[in-house]
Amino acid sequence: MRWGLSPLMGGCPAIMNPVLTSADLQDIAPGGELVLAPGTLVTALARDEAAQRGISLRVSAAEKTTNDGGEAVAPAGPLIVAAPPAPVAVPTSADAFIRAVTEEVIAYLSRSRCLQFASGRGALESLDHDGRAGERDASDERLAVGAVAALIDHTLLKPDATHSEIDRLCHEAVEFGFATVCVNPWYVPLAARLLRGTAVKVCTVVGFPLGATLPKIKAHEAEEAIKLGAQEIDVVQNVGALKSGQNERVEIDLRGVVEISHQAGAICKVILETVLLSREEKVRGALLAKRAGADFVKTSTGFSSGGATVEDVALLRETVGGEMGIKASGGIRNLDDLRAMVTAGATRIGTSSGVKIVQQFRGSAGLAAPARSSGGDPPAGE
């Protein structure tokens, strides 16, 4: 428990931590009140639960302003009280897995084959936990394969990636229908040329992989990458600043990249590097990314000491609610890994094993693999 009774606050429970989560509300009676210190960050799930149980969240500062929803907030602190998000249940079945895939496909990619898949009940629905397929229409199966592929950022970020490897990456992305190819900025022009006229987008990284680049450099890097053809930007949060409690600087750092991305119609994802963060830092980092206007939070660069975990993805979904995408990346090597991440709340998967994952799904669905011009996965990048 991270709150206590404060005589200075009229005996009301008072939060003593910079982040309020749903766990902090467990011992608050319905209709009760919780006093927040200035600067407290509030997760979307905590805000939703407080609203459902009639718990009032009040800022202790004497001087207050109101946000767009008319709620009191402390003017000096980055208090985030999000509107109640759409209900986000932690899926536990194949049905839930399908719904997560379908929502991502409809809301973001909007491809015709995915809309067709979403209009009925597709192949994934009748897969049990062992991945076995029942009797299904072959056209539905192909649509389901497309929906799974459309979750994937086909990734190659290793420093020694060659021209021919990027060429192959792009051809595979078109062949399998991946959402994007994710490449280093140097290869953005090549990828943009190879993918011109296709549905596959070009994603690149900024401030990669440490996040310690100066804010103006990050913004300029994003701007130049977009000019060269990037349509999605994955920017690394300043991990050191976050761990030092410099919330305002973290937000400003991210906002510069987000604004440049959005001005050009590009998507912006914020990489947290969760393996280096405590639980509180993961929550705070995700909320600052949300406050900066990012479209996604992303778990990992794939270049640190660990990658995505189911627990981290679930925590991020609890934190940002249903209003942002979540990209799981780092160590996702097979269909079981993808299924676990989507079940936990991921709406995008960064992996260098996309071809293998789709082939595994084809096998589980009883579909023959198409003829390939080249075999195997590209070298690992995420």
C-alpha positions in Angstrom: 0.0 0.0 0.0 1.4 3.4 -1.0 -1.1 5.7 0.6 -1.8 6.7 4.2 -4.0 9.0 6.2 -2.9 12.6 6.4 -4.2 14.9 9.1 -3.3 17.8 6.8 -5.7 16.5 4.3 -8.7 16.1 6.6 -8.0 12.5 7.4 -8.6 11.5 3.7 -6.4 8.8 2.2 -3.5 10.5 0.4 -1.4 9.1 -2.3 2.4 9.4 -1.5 3.7 8.0 -4.7 4.0 9.9 -8.1 1.9 7.2 -9.9 -1.6 6.1 -9.0 -2.5 2.6 -10.2 -5.7 0.5 -9.8 -4.0 -1.4 -6.9 -4.0 1.8 -4.8 -7.8 1.9 -4.9 -8.4 -1.6 -3.5 -8.9 -0.4 0.1 -10.9 2.8 -0.8 -14.6 2.4 -0.2 -17.0 3.1 -3.0 -18.0 6.8 -2.9 -14.8 7.7 -1.0 -12.1 10.2 -1.8 -8.4 10.0 -2.5 -6.1 13.0 -2.3 -3.3 13.2 -4.9 -0.1 15.2 -4.5 0.7 17.7 -7.2 2.3 15.9 -10.2 0.7 12.5 -9.5 0.3 10.4 -12.7 -2.9 8.4 -12.9 -3.1 5.3 -15.1 -6.1 4.9 -17.4 -7.3 1.8 -15.6 -7.1 3.6 -12.2 -9.1 6.5 -13.6 -11.7 4.1 -15.0 -12.0 2.1 -11.8 -12.3 5.3 -9.7 -15.2 6.5 -12.0 -17.0 3.1 -11.8 -16.8 3.0 -8.0 -17.6 6.7 -7.5 -14.2 7.4 -5.9 -13.2 11.1 -6.1 -9.6 11.9 -7.0 -8.7 15.3 -5.6 -5.4 17.3 -5.9 -4.1 18.6 -2.7 -2.6 21.8 -4.1 -4.3 25.0 -2.9 -4.0 26.6 -6.3 -5.8 24.5 -8.9 -6.8 24.7 -12.6 -9.1 22.4 -14.5 -8.5 20.2 -17.5 -10.7 19.8 -20.5 -13.0 17.6 -18.6 -13.4 20.1 -15.8 -11.4 18.1 -13.3 -9.1 19.8 -10.8 -5.4 19.4 -11.6 -2.3 20.9 -10.2 -0.9 23.6 -12.5 2.8 22.8 -11.9 2.7 19.0 -12.1 2.1 16.6 -15.0 -1.1 15.1 -13.6 -2.7 12.9 -16.1 -6.3 12.0 -15.6 -7.4 10.3 -18.8 -11.0 9.9 -19.9 -12.3 6.4 -19.1 -11.0 4.2 -21.9 -12.9 1.5 -23.7 -13.0 -1.6 -21.5 -9.7 -3.5 -21.8 -10.2 -7.1 -20.7 -7.1 -9.3 -20.5 -8.0 -11.9 -23.2 -7.7 -15.6 -22.2 -9.2 -17.4 -25.2 -8.8 -17.7 -28.9 -11.9 -15.5 -29.3 -10.2 -12.7 -27.4 -7.1 -13.2 -29.6 -9.2 -12.7 -32.7 -10.9 -9.6 -31.4 -7.6 -8.0 -30.6 -6.3 -8.8 -34.0 -9.5 -7.5 -35.7 -9.6 -4.3 -33.7 -6.0 -3.5 -34.7 -6.7 -4.3 -38.3 -9.8 -2.2 -38.6 -8.7 0.7 -36.5 -5.2 1.2 -38.0 -4.4 -0.7 -41.2 -7.9 -0.5 -42.8 -7.0 -2.9 -45.6 -9.8 -4.4 -47.6 -8.8 -8.0 -46.9 -8.8 -7.2 -43.2 -12.2 -5.6 -43.3 -13.5 -8.7 -45.0 -12.0 -10.8 -42.3 -13.5 -8.6 -39.6 -17.0 -8.8 -41.2 -17.3 -12.5 -40.3 -15.8 -14.9 -37.8 -12.4 -15.9 -39.2 -10.1 -18.8 -38.9 -8.4 -17.8 -35.7 -11.7 -18.1 -33.8 -11.8 -21.9 -34.1 -8.2 -22.5 -33.1 -7.9 -24.0 -29.7 -5.0 -23.4 -27.3 -2.9 -26.0 -29.1 -3.3 -24.2 -32.3 -5.3 -27.0 -34.0 -7.8 -26.0 -36.6 -11.3 -27.2 -37.0 -13.5 -27.1 -40.1 -13.2 -23.7 -41.7 -13.6 -22.1 -45.1 -10.3 -21.7 -46.9 -10.9 -18.1 -47.9 -11.5 -17.2 -44.2 -8.2 -18.9 -43.4 -6.3 -16.8 -45.9 -7.9 -13.7 -44.5 -6.9 -14.7 -41.0 -3.3 -15.2 -42.1 -3.4 -11.7 -43.6 -4.7 -10.3 -40.3 -1.9 -11.9 -38.3 0.7 -10.7 -40.8 -0.8 -7.2 -40.6 0.2 -7.0 -36.9 3.9 -7.3 -37.7 6.6 -4.8 -38.2 9.1 -6.8 -40.3 12.3 -5.7 -38.7 16.0 -5.6 -39.5 18.0 -3.2 -37.4 21.4 -4.9 -37.0 24.3 -2.5 -37.7 25.8 -4.7 -40.5 22.6 -5.1 -42.5 23.4 -5.1 -46.2 21.6 -3.6 -49.2 20.6 -7.1 -50.4 19.2 -8.0 -46.9 17.0 -4.9 -46.9 15.9 -5.7 -50.5 14.9 -9.2 -49.3 13.1 -7.8 -46.2 11.0 -5.5 -48.3 10.0 -8.2 -50.8 9.0 -10.5 -47.9 6.9 -7.7 -46.4 5.0 -7.3 -49.6 4.7 -11.1 -50.1 3.3 -11.7 -46.7 1.4 -8.5 -46.1 3.3 -7.2 -43.1 2.3 -3.8 -41.6 5.7 -2.2 -42.1 9.4 -2.9 -42.6 11.4 -1.4 -39.7 14.9 -0.3 -40.8 17.6 2.0 -39.7 17.4 5.6 -41.1 20.2 4.9 -43.6 18.0 2.4 -45.4 14.8 4.5 -45.5 15.3 5.7 -49.0 15.9 2.2 -50.3 12.9 0.8 -48.5 10.7 3.6 -49.6 11.6 3.0 -53.2 11.1 -0.8 -53.0 7.7 -0.4 -51.3 6.3 2.4 -53.4 2.8 1.6 -54.6 2.3 -1.2 -52.0 0.3 -1.3 -48.7 3.5 -1.9 -46.6 4.8 1.2 -44.8 8.3 2.2 -43.9 9.2 2.5 -40.2 12.4 3.7 -38.9 14.1 4.4 -35.5 15.1 7.7 -33.9 17.5 8.2 -31.0 18.3 4.5 -31.4 19.2 2.5 -29.4 20.1 4.5 -26.2 17.6 7.4 -26.3 20.2 9.8 -25.0 20.4 12.0 -28.1 19.7 15.7 -27.7 16.0 16.6 -28.2 16.8 18.9 -31.2 18.8 16.1 -32.8 16.0 13.6 -32.3 13.5 16.0 -33.9 15.8 16.7 -36.8 16.4 13.0 -37.3 12.7 12.3 -37.4 12.1 15.1 -39.9 14.8 14.0 -42.3 13.7 10.4 -42.1 10.1 11.4 -43.0 11.4 13.5 -45.9 13.2 10.4 -47.2 10.0 8.3 -47.0 9.5 7.1 -43.4 5.8 6.8 -42.4 6.3 5.5 -38.9 8.8 6.7 -36.3 9.9 4.6 -33.3 11.7 7.0 -31.0 13.7 5.9 -27.9 12.7 7.6 -24.7 15.5 9.2 -22.7 15.8 6.4 -20.1 18.3 8.3 -18.0 16.2 11.3 -17.7 13.1 9.2 -16.8 15.0 7.3 -14.1 16.3 10.7 -12.8 12.7 11.9 -12.3 13.0 14.6 -15.0 9.4 14.1 -16.2 9.1 17.5 -18.0 12.3 17.0 -19.9 11.2 13.5 -21.0 7.9 14.9 -22.2 9.5 17.8 -24.1 12.0 15.4 -25.7 9.2 13.1 -27.0 6.8 15.9 -27.9 9.2 17.3 -30.5 9.4 14.0 -32.4 5.6 13.4 -32.0 4.7 16.8 -33.4 7.0 16.5 -36.4 5.6 13.0 -37.1 2.0 14.1 -36.9 2.5 17.2 -39.0 3.7 14.9 -41.8 0.9 12.3 -41.2 3.3 9.8 -39.7 2.7 7.5 -36.7 5.0 7.9 -33.7 5.8 5.1 -31.2 7.8 5.6 -28.0 10.3 2.9 -27.0 10.5 2.6 -23.2 13.2 -0.1 -22.9 11.3 -1.7 -20.2 14.0 -4.1 -19.1 15.9 -1.2 -17.6 12.9 0.2 -15.7 11.2 -0.4 -12.4 7.4 -1.0 -12.5 6.8 2.6 -11.4 9.2 3.9 -14.1 7.4 1.8 -16.8 4.0 3.3 -15.8 5.4 6.9 -15.6 7.2 6.5 -18.9 4.1 5.2 -20.6 2.0 8.1 -19.2 4.5 10.7 -20.3 4.5 9.2 -23.8 0.8 9.4 -23.8 0.8 13.0 -22.6 3.3 13.9 -25.4 0.7 12.6 -27.9 2.4 9.4 -29.1 0.3 6.8 -30.9 2.0 3.8 -29.4 4.2 2.8 -26.5 6.8 0.1 -27.4 8.5 -2.2 -25.0 12.1 -2.6 -26.2 14.8 -1.8 -28.7 15.9 -5.4 -29.0 19.4 -4.3 -28.2 19.4 -4.2 -24.4 19.6 -7.0 -21.9 16.0 -8.2 -22.4 12.9 -7.7 -24.6 9.2 -7.8 -24.4 7.4 -9.8 -21.6 3.7 -10.6 -21.2 3.7 -8.9 -17.8 5.1 -5.6 -19.2 2.6 -5.6 -22.1 -0.3 -6.2 -19.7 1.0 -3.4 -17.5 1.3 -1.0 -20.4 -2.2 -1.8 -21.5 -3.5 -1.2 -18.0 -1.6 2.1 -17.9 -2.5 3.7 -21.2 -6.0 2.2 -21.6 -7.6 1.5 -25.0 -6.6 4.8 -26.5 -3.0 3.9 -27.6 -1.4 1.1 -29.5 1.2 -1.1 -27.8 4.1 -2.6 -29.7 5.8 -5.6 -28.2 9.3 -6.1 -29.5 12.4 -8.0 -28.6 12.6 -11.8 -28.4 9.4 -12.6 -30.2 10.4 -15.5 -32.3 7.3 -17.7 -33.0 3.5 -17.9 -33.1 3.2 -18.7 -29.5 5.1 -15.6 -28.6 2.9 -13.5 -30.8 -0.3 -15.0 -29.4 0.9 -14.4 -25.8 1.7 -10.7 -26.5 -1.6 -10.0 -28.3 -3.5 -11.8 -25.5 -1.8 -9.4 -23.0 -2.8 -6.3 -25.0 -0.2 -5.8 -27.8 -1.6 -4.4 -31.1 1.7 -4.4 -33.0 4.6 -6.9 -33.0 8.2 -6.0 -33.8 10.1 -9.0 -34.9 12.7 -10.3 -37.4 10.8 -13.7 -37.4 7.7 -12.5 -39.2 8.1 -15.0 -42.0 8.5 -17.9 -39.6 5.4 -16.8 -37.5 3.1 -16.6 -40.6 4.4 -19.9 -41.8 3.6 -21.5 -38.4 0.1 -20.0 -38.5 -0.4 -21.4 -42.0 0.7 -24.8 -40.8 -1.7 -24.7 -37.8 -4.5 -23.6 -40.1 -3.8 -26.4 -42.6 -2.9 -24.1 -45.4 -0.3 -24.9 -48.0 2.6 -22.4 -47.9 3.0 -20.3 -51.2 6.0 -20.8 -53.3 8.9 -18.7 -52.0 11.6 -17.0 -54.0 13.9 -17.2 -51.0 13.7 -19.1 -47.7 14.2 -18.4 -44.1 14.1 -15.4 -41.9 16.3 -12.4 -42.1 19.0 -12.0 -39.4 17.7 -10.9 -36.1 17.1 -7.2 -35.4 14.3 -7.4 -32.8 
